[in-house]
């Protein structure tokens, strides 16, 4: 798999050659491993999570995870309400 630097403003954030969503499960596992003094086991779990999440992410459309988190009510939004996406005309 070749790593490509982002070319647009909407491309995901990268740290060195890795996307931030590839590093996040590993860093969380590293943090938990340091806190629980089970570093080796947590690092192996983190690497496994990265592989699973990468396969999962590559088979879906961009933004799928944010959509699922919003649908489950776990993705915070800035506004209080959202417009109905099925409503075509807005009357003042």
C-alpha positions, -999 to 999 in steps of 0.1 A, spaced: 0 0 0 15 33 -10 12 64 12 3 96 -6 4 131 9 -29 149 9 -35 172 -21 -66 190 -10 -79 208 20 -106 182 27 -81 153 29 -77 137 63 -51 149 87 -18 130 85 10 125 111 42 115 93 29 90 67 -1 78 85 -37 90 85 -50 102 119 -77 76 119 -51 48 115 -31 61 144 -59 68 168 -67 32 178 -30 25 183 -25 56 204 -55 48 225 -43 13 231 -8 27 240 -24 50 265 -45 23 281 -15 0 282 6 25 300 -22 32 325 -28 -5 332 8 -16 330 -1 -41 303 18 -24 275 26 -54 253 -9 -68 252 -25 -35 246 0 -27 218 -9 -60 201 -46 -52 205 -39 -17 191 -22 -31 160 -50 -56 155 -76 -28 158 -57 -7 132 -57 -36 107 -94 -43 113 -104 -6 111 -83 -1 79 -100 -30 62 -134 -18 75 -128 18 63 -115 8 28 -147 -10 20 -170 19 28 -176 54 15 -157 85 28 -175 99 59 -193 67 67 -181 66 103 -192 101 110 -226 93 96 -230 62 117 -219 81 149 -244 108 141 -272 83 134 -265 67 168 -265 101 185 -228 100 194 -216 127 170 -220 162 185 -232 190 163 -227 228 166 -264 237 161 -294 227 181 -315 215 152 -309 203 117 -331 209 87 -351 180 74 -332 166 44 -364 154 27 -380 188 27 -374 204 -7 -389 238 -2 -387 262 27 -414 288 31 -405 318 53 
